[in-house]
């Protein structure tokens, strides 16, 4: 147990000024060995089929655990790789790269092992050489102080990277094993309650979003006049006086591109450069994680588009949408739609109803991508501009209460996650009395 009255000692680290006096101050290299992997995401008929702990298995993992419930990717590996690159129960796997520094260095502890379970070349494995409680491992790296260290030490322009030395030099603060167990049990109990709260709120949000989308779908495909006569078309039943037009006659569609990442003069300018990672819960895009210079803009095939343009992600995932509140350009994972003969918000709302269709139109083997050609030829129900504007106002009015409720629930989730982060940080640095 952690004593009610405990003496503290200085750490020499600005964001963790002190820890309990009886805790050890180490570096990660003192508690285990870090290894990279050579296993890629390919299938070779001359190799054996294996399962892979992949980047996203860690990145999107709210439990900080890798168990048998994970839908592991199936690829092939050599006998040498199978022998040396398995994961064992108690190993911790990390994400050593990210598009933004705030997301780098996420980790999960392995709680399931098999002869055919290996880790990917996008992942780093820590195998311990001293006794540490397996549940404490979940929290000793997934906390604000550790993530701050990772964020501070990562390098790179387009993609942030941590090298093995960075991981080896990570400060680690270890209480005795019995104390580790007390801390881990407490955090497990509290995290389970928080997870239940989040899941309940997420289900509530999904119901509200379904109701919201139903209002939007009806408005942009059937109109807002309940007495209007309908007609059958290639896009389904629409009001008799509406037309069906292809995107290319209503808007210009522009591809995106990425400046050469190795040329520093192309980056960190004042031009917003949007990637699929920049889409959020808001319909408006107000900034980008990365910015490029004028030199970078002119060096590649991206195009600067005006405020009011609709931005759609066309790969990983297809169909995320936003309206530009600023002048911007995009990478090759997005297309920019500059409207000409259609009200931009009407088109935006219609496209929110077309996620399934946009994914169907996507093609490719390695990953699916929505081509400019298919986007330009998308068929769109088309009322007169003034009616489009009335429909948009109707949508805004009818969904206002739902939007407020969704925002409130999403904020509650953010706050409880912030509380969980603070709780974990206090516990693993010895500030919490248990």
VEXTI-312907 format. One record per residue (C-alpha): residue in three letters; residue number from 1; x, y, z. Coordinates in Angstrom, 1 decimal, m for minus. Example, Ala and Ser with C-alpha at 12.3 -4.5 7.8 and 13.67 -1.06 7.14 Angstrom:
// VEXTI-312907
[node 'ala',1,[12.3,m4.5,7.8]]
[node 'ser',2,[13.7,m1.1,7.1]]
***
This chain:
// VEXTI-312907
[node 'unk',1,[0.0,0.0,0.0]]
[node 'unk',2,[1.0,3.6,m0.5]]
[node 'unk',3,[1.5,5.2,2.8]]
[node 'unk',4,[m0.7,8.1,3.8]]
[node 'unk',5,[2.4,10.1,4.7]]
[node 'unk',6,[5.2,9.7,2.3]]
[node 'unk',7,[8.5,11.5,1.8]]
[node 'unk',8,[9.4,12.7,m1.7]]
[node 'unk',9,[12.6,13.2,m3.6]]
[node 'unk',10,[13.6,15.4,m6.6]]
[node 'unk',11,[13.7,13.8,m10.1]]
[node 'unk',12,[15.4,16.5,m12.1]]
[node 'unk',13,[12.6,16.3,m14.6]]
[node 'unk',14,[10.7,19.5,m15.0]]
[node 'unk',15,[7.3,17.9,m15.6]]
[node 'unk',16,[7.8,15.4,m12.8]]
[node 'unk',17,[9.5,17.4,m10.1]]
[node 'unk',18,[9.3,14.7,m7.4]]
[node 'unk',19,[8.3,11.1,m6.7]]
[node 'unk',20,[8.1,9.0,m3.5]]
[node 'unk',21,[11.5,8.6,m1.9]]
[node 'unk',22,[11.3,4.8,m1.9]]
[node 'unk',23,[10.6,4.6,m5.7]]
[node 'unk',24,[13.4,3.9,m8.2]]
[node 'unk',25,[14.4,6.3,m10.9]]
[node 'unk',26,[15.5,4.4,m13.9]]
[node 'unk',27,[15.7,4.7,m17.7]]
[node 'unk',28,[13.7,2.3,m19.9]]
[node 'unk',29,[16.9,0.7,m21.1]]
[node 'unk',30,[17.5,m0.5,m17.5]]
[node 'unk',31,[14.3,m2.6,m17.4]]
[node 'unk',32,[14.3,m4.4,m20.7]]
[node 'unk',33,[15.4,m4.6,m24.4]]
[node 'unk',34,[13.8,m2.7,m27.3]]
[node 'unk',35,[13.5,m4.5,m30.6]]
[node 'unk',36,[12.3,m3.5,m34.0]]
[node 'unk',37,[10.7,m5.8,m36.6]]
[node 'unk',38,[11.2,m6.6,m40.3]]
[node 'unk',39,[7.8,m8.2,m40.8]]
[node 'unk',40,[5.9,m6.2,m43.5]]
[node 'unk',41,[2.2,m6.5,m44.6]]
[node 'unk',42,[2.9,m8.8,m47.5]]
[node 'unk',43,[2.0,m12.3,m48.4]]
[node 'unk',44,[4.8,m14.4,m49.9]]
[node 'unk',45,[3.9,m18.0,m51.0]]
[node 'unk',46,[7.4,m19.1,m49.9]]
[node 'unk',47,[6.8,m18.0,m46.3]]
[node 'unk',48,[4.5,m19.1,m43.4]]
[node 'unk',49,[1.2,m17.5,m42.6]]
[node 'unk',50,[1.3,m15.6,m39.3]]
[node 'unk',51,[m0.7,m13.0,m37.4]]
[node 'unk',52,[0.5,m9.5,m36.8]]
[node 'unk',53,[0.3,m7.0,m34.0]]
[node 'unk',54,[m0.1,m3.9,m36.1]]
[node 'unk',55,[0.2,m0.2,m35.5]]
[node 'unk',56,[m3.5,0.4,m35.3]]
[node 'unk',57,[m4.0,m2.4,m32.8]]
[node 'unk',58,[m2.0,m0.2,m30.4]]
[node 'unk',59,[m3.0,3.3,m31.6]]
[node 'unk',60,[m6.8,2.8,m31.3]]
[node 'unk',61,[m6.6,0.7,m28.1]]
[node 'unk',62,[m8.5,2.2,m25.2]]
[node 'unk',63,[m7.7,m0.7,m22.9]]
[node 'unk',64,[m3.9,m0.6,m23.4]]
[node 'unk',65,[m4.0,m4.4,m23.8]]
[node 'unk',66,[m3.4,m6.7,m26.7]]
[node 'unk',67,[m5.7,m9.8,m26.2]]
[node 'unk',68,[m7.2,m12.5,m28.4]]
[node 'unk',69,[m10.2,m10.3,m29.1]]
[node 'unk',70,[m8.0,m8.3,m31.5]]
[node 'unk',71,[m8.7,m9.0,m35.2]]
[node 'unk',72,[m5.0,m9.5,m36.1]]
[node 'unk',73,[m3.8,m8.9,m39.7]]
[node 'unk',74,[m2.7,m12.1,m41.5]]
[node 'unk',75,[0.5,m11.9,m43.5]]
[node 'unk',76,[3.6,m14.1,m44.0]]
[node 'unk',77,[7.0,m14.3,m42.4]]
[node 'unk',78,[10.2,m16.3,m42.7]]
[node 'unk',79,[11.3,m18.9,m40.2]]
[node 'unk',80,[13.9,m16.6,m38.8]]
[node 'unk',81,[11.3,m13.8,m38.2]]
[node 'unk',82,[8.9,m16.3,m36.6]]
[node 'unk',83,[11.7,m17.3,m34.2]]
[node 'unk',84,[12.8,m13.9,m33.2]]
[node 'unk',85,[9.9,m11.5,m33.6]]
[node 'unk',86,[7.1,m13.2,m31.6]]
[node 'unk',87,[5.4,m11.3,m28.8]]
[node 'unk',88,[5.1,m12.9,m25.4]]
[node 'unk',89,[2.8,m12.2,m22.5]]
[node 'unk',90,[4.1,m9.2,m20.6]]
[node 'unk',91,[5.9,m7.5,m23.6]]
[node 'unk',92,[4.9,m3.9,m24.3]]
[node 'unk',93,[4.5,m2.7,m27.9]]
[node 'unk',94,[4.8,0.9,m28.9]]
[node 'unk',95,[3.9,3.2,m31.9]]
[node 'unk',96,[7.2,4.9,m32.7]]
[node 'unk',97,[5.8,7.3,m35.3]]
[node 'unk',98,[2.8,9.5,m35.9]]
[node 'unk',99,[1.6,12.3,m38.1]]
[node 'unk',100,[1.3,14.6,m35.1]]
[node 'unk',101,[3.6,14.7,m32.1]]
[node 'unk',102,[0.8,14.5,m29.6]]
[node 'unk',103,[m0.1,11.0,m30.7]]
[node 'unk',104,[3.3,9.4,m30.7]]
[node 'unk',105,[4.5,6.7,m28.3]]
[node 'unk',106,[1.3,5.0,m27.5]]
[node 'unk',107,[1.7,1.5,m26.1]]
[node 'unk',108,[m0.2,m1.7,m25.1]]
[node 'unk',109,[0.8,m4.7,m23.0]]
[node 'unk',110,[0.6,m8.1,m24.6]]
[node 'unk',111,[m1.8,m10.4,m22.7]]
[node 'unk',112,[m2.0,m13.1,m25.3]]
[node 'unk',113,[0.7,m15.1,m27.1]]
[node 'unk',114,[0.8,m17.7,m29.8]]
[node 'unk',115,[3.5,m19.3,m31.9]]
[node 'unk',116,[2.2,m17.4,m34.9]]
[node 'unk',117,[1.8,m13.9,m33.4]]
[node 'unk',118,[4.5,m11.4,m34.4]]
[node 'unk',119,[4.8,m7.7,m34.3]]
[node 'unk',120,[4.9,m5.4,m37.4]]
[node 'unk',121,[7.8,m3.3,m38.7]]
[node 'unk',122,[5.8,m0.2,m37.7]]
[node 'unk',123,[5.9,m1.3,m34.1]]
[node 'unk',124,[8.6,m1.4,m31.4]]
[node 'unk',125,[8.7,m4.2,m28.8]]
[node 'unk',126,[10.0,m3.9,m25.2]]
[node 'unk',127,[10.8,m7.2,m23.5]]
[node 'unk',128,[11.4,m6.8,m19.8]]
[node 'unk',129,[14.4,m8.2,m17.9]]
[node 'unk',130,[13.1,m7.4,m14.4]]
[node 'unk',131,[9.8,m8.1,m12.5]]
[node 'unk',132,[7.1,m5.6,m13.1]]
[node 'unk',133,[3.4,m6.1,m12.6]]
[node 'unk',134,[1.8,m6.8,m15.9]]
[node 'unk',135,[m1.2,m4.5,m15.3]]
[node 'unk',136,[1.1,m1.7,m14.1]]
[node 'unk',137,[2.8,m1.9,m17.5]]
[node 'unk',138,[m0.4,m0.6,m19.1]]
[node 'unk',139,[m0.1,2.6,m17.2]]
[node 'unk',140,[3.7,3.2,m16.8]]
[node 'unk',141,[4.0,4.5,m20.4]]
[node 'unk',142,[0.4,5.6,m21.2]]
[node 'unk',143,[0.5,8.6,m19.0]]
[node 'unk',144,[1.0,12.4,m19.5]]
[node 'unk',145,[4.6,12.5,m18.3]]
[node 'unk',146,[5.8,9.7,m20.6]]
[node 'unk',147,[3.8,11.0,m23.5]]
[node 'unk',148,[5.2,14.4,m22.9]]
[node 'unk',149,[8.7,13.0,m23.1]]
[node 'unk',150,[7.8,11.2,m26.4]]
[node 'unk',151,[6.3,14.4,m27.8]]
[node 'unk',152,[9.3,16.5,m26.8]]
[node 'unk',153,[11.9,14.1,m28.3]]
[node 'unk',154,[10.2,13.1,m31.6]]
[node 'unk',155,[11.7,14.3,m34.9]]
[node 'unk',156,[10.6,14.7,m38.5]]
[node 'unk',157,[8.6,17.0,m40.7]]
[node 'unk',158,[5.7,15.2,m42.4]]
[node 'unk',159,[5.8,12.3,m40.0]]
[node 'unk',160,[7.1,12.4,m36.4]]
[node 'unk',161,[9.5,9.6,m35.4]]
[node 'unk',162,[11.1,8.4,m32.2]]
[node 'unk',163,[14.2,6.4,m32.6]]
[node 'unk',164,[15.3,3.5,m30.3]]
[node 'unk',165,[17.6,5.8,m28.3]]
[node 'unk',166,[14.6,8.0,m27.4]]
[node 'unk',167,[12.8,5.0,m26.0]]
[node 'unk',168,[15.8,3.7,m24.1]]
[node 'unk',169,[16.3,7.1,m22.4]]
[node 'unk',170,[12.7,7.4,m21.3]]
[node 'unk',171,[12.6,8.1,m17.5]]
[node 'unk',172,[10.9,5.4,m15.6]]
[node 'unk',173,[9.6,5.6,m12.0]]
[node 'unk',174,[9.1,2.3,m10.3]]
[node 'unk',175,[7.5,1.6,m7.0]]
[node 'unk',176,[7.9,m1.8,m5.3]]
[node 'unk',177,[6.0,m4.6,m7.0]]
[node 'unk',178,[3.3,m4.8,m4.3]]
[node 'unk',179,[2.7,m1.1,m4.7]]
[node 'unk',180,[2.5,m1.5,m8.5]]
[node 'unk',181,[m0.3,m4.0,m8.0]]
[node 'unk',182,[m2.2,m1.7,m5.7]]
[node 'unk',183,[m1.9,1.2,m8.2]]
[node 'unk',184,[m2.8,m1.0,m11.2]]
[node 'unk',185,[m5.8,m2.5,m9.5]]
[node 'unk',186,[m7.1,0.9,m8.6]]
[node 'unk',187,[m6.6,2.2,m12.1]]
[node 'unk',188,[m8.2,m0.9,m13.6]]
[node 'unk',189,[m11.3,m0.4,m11.4]]
[node 'unk',190,[m11.7,3.3,m12.1]]
[node 'unk',191,[m10.9,2.9,m15.8]]
[node 'unk',192,[m13.6,0.2,m16.2]]
[node 'unk',193,[m16.2,2.7,m14.7]]
[node 'unk',194,[m15.0,5.4,m17.0]]
[node 'unk',195,[m15.1,3.1,m20.0]]
[node 'unk',196,[m18.7,2.2,m19.2]]
[node 'unk',197,[m19.6,5.9,m18.9]]
[node 'unk',198,[m17.9,6.6,m22.3]]
[node 'unk',199,[m19.6,3.7,m24.0]]
[node 'unk',200,[m23.0,4.7,m22.7]]
[node 'unk',201,[m22.5,8.3,m23.9]]
[node 'unk',202,[m21.2,7.1,m27.3]]
[node 'unk',203,[m24.4,4.9,m27.8]]
[node 'unk',204,[m26.5,8.0,m26.9]]
[node 'unk',205,[m24.5,10.1,m29.4]]
[node 'unk',206,[m25.0,7.5,m32.2]]
[node 'unk',207,[m28.7,7.5,m31.6]]
[node 'unk',208,[m28.8,11.3,m31.9]]
[node 'unk',209,[m26.6,11.2,m35.0]]
[node 'unk',210,[m28.9,8.7,m36.6]]
[node 'unk',211,[m31.9,11.0,m35.9]]
[node 'unk',212,[m29.9,13.9,m37.2]]
[node 'unk',213,[m28.9,12.1,m40.4]]
[node 'unk',214,[m32.5,11.0,m41.0]]
[node 'unk',215,[m33.6,14.7,m41.0]]
[node 'unk',216,[m30.7,15.6,m43.4]]
[node 'unk',217,[m31.3,12.6,m45.8]]
[node 'unk',218,[m35.0,13.4,m46.1]]
[node 'unk',219,[m34.4,17.1,m46.7]]
[node 'unk',220,[m31.7,16.8,m49.4]]
[node 'unk',221,[m33.5,13.9,m51.3]]
[node 'unk',222,[m37.2,14.6,m50.8]]
[node 'unk',223,[m37.3,18.3,m50.0]]
[node 'unk',224,[m39.2,20.0,m47.2]]
[node 'unk',225,[m42.6,20.3,m48.9]]
[node 'unk',226,[m44.7,17.3,m47.7]]
[node 'unk',227,[m47.3,17.8,m50.5]]
[node 'unk',228,[m44.9,17.9,m53.4]]
[node 'unk',229,[m45.3,15.4,m56.2]]
[node 'unk',230,[m42.4,12.9,m56.6]]
[node 'unk',231,[m40.8,11.1,m59.5]]
[node 'unk',232,[m38.5,8.1,m59.9]]
[node 'unk',233,[m34.9,8.8,m61.0]]
[node 'unk',234,[m31.5,7.1,m61.1]]
[node 'unk',235,[m30.9,8.5,m57.6]]
[node 'unk',236,[m34.2,7.3,m56.3]]
[node 'unk',237,[m37.5,9.2,m55.7]]
[node 'unk',238,[m37.1,13.0,m55.7]]
[node 'unk',239,[m39.5,16.0,m56.1]]
[node 'unk',240,[m41.0,16.2,m59.6]]
[node 'unk',241,[m39.5,19.7,m60.3]]
[node 'unk',242,[m36.0,18.7,m59.3]]
[node 'unk',243,[m33.2,17.6,m61.7]]
[node 'unk',244,[m30.4,15.1,m61.4]]
[node 'unk',245,[m27.0,16.5,m62.3]]
[node 'unk',246,[m23.4,15.2,m62.2]]
[node 'unk',247,[m20.9,16.8,m59.8]]
[node 'unk',248,[m18.7,18.0,m62.7]]
[node 'unk',249,[m21.4,20.4,m64.0]]
[node 'unk',250,[m21.9,21.9,m60.5]]
[node 'unk',251,[m18.3,22.2,m59.1]]
[node 'unk',252,[m14.6,21.9,m59.9]]
[node 'unk',253,[m12.8,19.1,m58.2]]
[node 'unk',254,[m9.1,19.4,m57.4]]
[node 'unk',255,[m6.5,16.8,m56.4]]
[node 'unk',256,[m4.1,17.1,m53.6]]
[node 'unk',257,[m0.4,16.3,m53.3]]
[node 'unk',258,[2.5,16.3,m50.9]]
[node 'unk',259,[5.7,18.4,m51.2]]
[node 'unk',260,[9.0,16.6,m51.0]]
[node 'unk',261,[9.3,15.8,m47.3]]
[node 'unk',262,[13.1,16.0,m47.2]]
[node 'unk',263,[13.2,19.7,m48.4]]
[node 'unk',264,[12.8,21.9,m45.3]]
[node 'unk',265,[12.0,25.0,m47.3]]
[node 'unk',266,[8.7,23.4,m48.3]]
[node 'unk',267,[7.4,23.0,m44.8]]
[node 'unk',268,[6.3,25.1,m41.7]]
[node 'unk',269,[5.0,28.0,m43.8]]
[node 'unk',270,[1.6,29.7,m43.5]]
[node 'unk',271,[m0.4,27.7,m46.0]]
[node 'unk',272,[m2.9,25.2,m44.5]]
[node 'unk',273,[m2.3,21.7,m45.9]]
[node 'unk',274,[m5.2,19.3,m45.1]]
[node 'unk',275,[m4.9,15.5,m44.8]]
[node 'unk',276,[m7.5,13.0,m43.7]]
[node 'unk',277,[m6.1,13.3,m40.1]]
[node 'unk',278,[m7.4,16.9,m40.0]]
[node 'unk',279,[m11.1,16.1,m40.1]]
[node 'unk',280,[m12.8,16.5,m36.8]]
[node 'unk',281,[m16.3,16.4,m35.4]]
[node 'unk',282,[m17.1,20.0,m36.6]]
[node 'unk',283,[m18.3,20.5,m40.1]]
[node 'unk',284,[m15.9,23.5,m40.6]]
[node 'unk',285,[m12.2,23.2,m41.2]]
[node 'unk',286,[m10.4,26.1,m39.5]]
[node 'unk',287,[m6.8,24.9,m39.4]]
[node 'unk',288,[m4.4,22.1,m40.3]]
[node 'unk',289,[m1.9,20.1,m38.3]]
[node 'unk',290,[0.8,20.8,m40.9]]
[node 'unk',291,[1.5,23.9,m43.0]]
[node 'unk',292,[3.5,24.4,m46.1]]
[node 'unk',293,[5.3,27.3,m47.7]]
[node 'unk',294,[4.5,29.0,m51.1]]
[node 'unk',295,[7.6,27.2,m52.4]]
[node 'unk',296,[6.2,23.9,m51.2]]
[node 'unk',297,[2.8,24.7,m52.8]]
[node 'unk',298,[4.3,25.4,m56.2]]
[node 'unk',299,[6.6,22.3,m56.0]]
[node 'unk',300,[3.8,19.8,m56.3]]
[node 'unk',301,[0.3,19.2,m57.9]]
[node 'unk',302,[m1.8,20.5,m55.0]]
[node 'unk',303,[m4.1,23.5,m55.5]]
[node 'unk',304,[m4.9,26.4,m53.2]]
[node 'unk',305,[m8.7,26.6,m52.9]]
[node 'unk',306,[m10.9,29.3,m51.4]]
[node 'unk',307,[m12.9,29.5,m48.2]]
[node 'unk',308,[m16.2,27.7,m48.7]]
[node 'unk',309,[m14.7,24.8,m50.6]]
[node 'unk',310,[m15.9,21.3,m49.6]]
[node 'unk',311,[m13.0,18.9,m48.6]]
[node 'unk',312,[m13.6,15.2,m48.8]]
[node 'unk',313,[m11.2,12.4,m47.8]]
[node 'unk',314,[m10.8,10.0,m50.6]]
[node 'unk',315,[m8.7,7.3,m48.8]]
[node 'unk',316,[m8.3,5.9,m45.3]]
[node 'unk',317,[m11.1,6.7,m44.7]]
[node 'unk',318,[m13.3,7.6,m47.7]]
[node 'unk',319,[m16.1,10.1,m47.1]]
[node 'unk',320,[m14.9,12.3,m44.2]]
[node 'unk',321,[m16.2,15.9,m45.0]]
[node 'unk',322,[m15.6,19.4,m44.0]]
[node 'unk',323,[m16.2,23.0,m45.3]]
[node 'unk',324,[m13.1,25.2,m45.5]]
[node 'unk',325,[m13.4,28.2,m43.3]]
[node 'unk',326,[m9.9,29.2,m44.6]]
[node 'unk',327,[m8.0,29.2,m47.8]]
[node 'unk',328,[m6.2,25.8,m48.0]]
[node 'unk',329,[m4.7,23.0,m50.1]]
[node 'unk',330,[m4.8,19.2,m49.5]]
[node 'unk',331,[m2.6,16.1,m49.7]]
[node 'unk',332,[m3.3,13.2,m52.1]]
[node 'unk',333,[m5.7,11.7,m49.6]]
[node 'unk',334,[m8.3,14.4,m50.1]]
[node 'unk',335,[m10.1,16.2,m52.9]]
[node 'unk',336,[m11.2,19.8,m52.8]]
[node 'unk',337,[m14.6,20.7,m54.3]]
[node 'unk',338,[m15.1,24.3,m55.4]]
[node 'unk',339,[m18.8,24.9,m56.0]]
[node 'unk',340,[m20.0,26.9,m59.0]]
[node 'unk',341,[m23.7,26.1,m59.7]]
[node 'unk',342,[m24.8,24.7,m56.4]]
[node 'unk',343,[m25.0,26.0,m52.8]]
[node 'unk',344,[m22.0,24.7,m51.0]]
[node 'unk',345,[m23.8,23.8,m47.8]]
[node 'unk',346,[m26.5,21.9,m49.7]]
[node 'unk',347,[m23.8,19.9,m51.5]]
[node 'unk',348,[m22.1,19.3,m48.1]]
[node 'unk',349,[m25.3,17.9,m46.5]]
[node 'unk',350,[m26.0,15.7,m49.5]]
[node 'unk',351,[m22.5,14.3,m49.4]]
[node 'unk',352,[m23.0,13.3,m45.8]]
[node 'unk',353,[m25.7,10.9,m47.0]]
[node 'unk',354,[m23.4,9.3,m49.5]]
[node 'unk',355,[m20.7,7.7,m47.4]]
[node 'unk',356,[m21.7,4.2,m48.5]]
[node 'unk',357,[m21.9,5.2,m52.2]]
[node 'unk',358,[m18.5,7.0,m52.1]]
[node 'unk',359,[m16.9,3.9,m50.6]]
[node 'unk',360,[m18.5,1.7,m53.3]]
[node 'unk',361,[m17.1,4.0,m55.9]]
[node 'unk',362,[m13.6,3.7,m54.4]]
[node 'unk',363,[m11.2,1.2,m56.0]]
[node 'unk',364,[m7.8,m0.2,m55.5]]
[node 'unk',365,[m6.1,m3.4,m54.2]]
[node 'unk',366,[m3.7,m2.2,m51.5]]
[node 'unk',367,[m6.2,0.4,m50.2]]
[node 'unk',368,[m9.4,1.8,m51.6]]
[node 'unk',369,[m9.4,5.3,m53.1]]
[node 'unk',370,[m12.1,7.4,m54.5]]
[node 'unk',371,[m10.9,8.8,m57.9]]
[node 'unk',372,[m11.4,12.3,m59.1]]
[node 'unk',373,[m13.2,10.8,m62.1]]
[node 'unk',374,[m15.8,8.9,m60.0]]
[node 'unk',375,[m16.3,11.9,m57.7]]
[node 'unk',376,[m16.9,14.2,m60.7]]
[node 'unk',377,[m19.5,11.8,m62.1]]
[node 'unk',378,[m21.4,11.4,m58.8]]
[node 'unk',379,[m25.1,12.0,m59.5]]
[node 'unk',380,[m26.8,14.7,m57.3]]
[node 'unk',381,[m30.5,15.6,m56.8]]
[node 'unk',382,[m30.7,19.3,m57.8]]
[node 'unk',383,[m33.4,21.8,m56.8]]
[node 'unk',384,[m33.2,25.5,m57.7]]
[node 'unk',385,[m30.5,27.4,m55.7]]
[node 'unk',386,[m33.1,29.3,m53.6]]
[node 'unk',387,[m34.8,26.0,m52.6]]
[node 'unk',388,[m31.3,24.6,m51.8]]
[node 'unk',389,[m30.8,27.5,m49.4]]
[node 'unk',390,[m34.3,27.0,m47.8]]
[node 'unk',391,[m33.5,23.3,m47.3]]
[node 'unk',392,[m30.2,24.2,m45.6]]
[node 'unk',393,[m31.9,26.6,m43.2]]
[node 'unk',394,[m34.5,23.9,m42.5]]
[node 'unk',395,[m31.8,21.4,m41.7]]
[node 'unk',396,[m30.0,23.8,m39.4]]
[node 'unk',397,[m33.3,24.6,m37.5]]
[node 'unk',398,[m34.4,21.0,m37.2]]
[node 'unk',399,[m31.0,19.7,m36.1]]
[node 'unk',400,[m30.0,22.5,m33.7]]
[node 'unk',401,[m31.3,20.8,m30.5]]
[node 'unk',402,[m29.7,17.5,m31.6]]
[node 'unk',403,[m26.4,19.3,m32.3]]
[node 'unk',404,[m26.4,20.9,m28.8]]
[node 'unk',405,[m27.1,17.5,m27.2]]
[node 'unk',406,[m24.4,15.8,m29.2]]
[node 'unk',407,[m21.8,18.5,m28.4]]
[node 'unk',408,[m22.7,18.3,m24.7]]
[node 'unk',409,[m22.3,14.5,m24.7]]
[node 'unk',410,[m19.0,14.7,m26.6]]
[node 'unk',411,[m17.7,17.3,m24.2]]
[node 'unk',412,[m18.6,15.1,m21.3]]
[node 'unk',413,[m16.6,12.3,m22.9]]
[node 'unk',414,[m13.6,14.7,m23.4]]
[node 'unk',415,[m13.8,15.8,m19.7]]
[node 'unk',416,[m13.9,12.2,m18.4]]
[node 'unk',417,[m11.0,11.3,m20.6]]
[node 'unk',418,[m9.0,14.2,m19.3]]
[node 'unk',419,[m9.9,13.1,m15.7]]
[node 'unk',420,[m8.6,9.6,m16.5]]
[node 'unk',421,[m5.4,11.0,m17.9]]
[node 'unk',422,[m4.8,13.1,m14.8]]
[node 'unk',423,[m5.7,10.2,m12.6]]
[node 'unk',424,[m3.2,7.9,m14.3]]
[node 'unk',425,[m0.5,10.5,m14.2]]
[node 'unk',426,[m1.0,11.1,m10.4]]
[node 'unk',427,[m1.0,7.4,m9.7]]
[node 'unk',428,[2.1,6.4,m11.6]]
[node 'unk',429,[4.1,9.4,m10.2]]
[node 'unk',430,[3.2,8.6,m6.6]]
[node 'unk',431,[0.9,11.7,m6.0]]
[node 'unk',432,[m2.2,9.7,m5.3]]
[node 'unk',433,[m2.7,8.2,m1.8]]
[node 'unk',434,[m4.3,4.8,m2.1]]
***
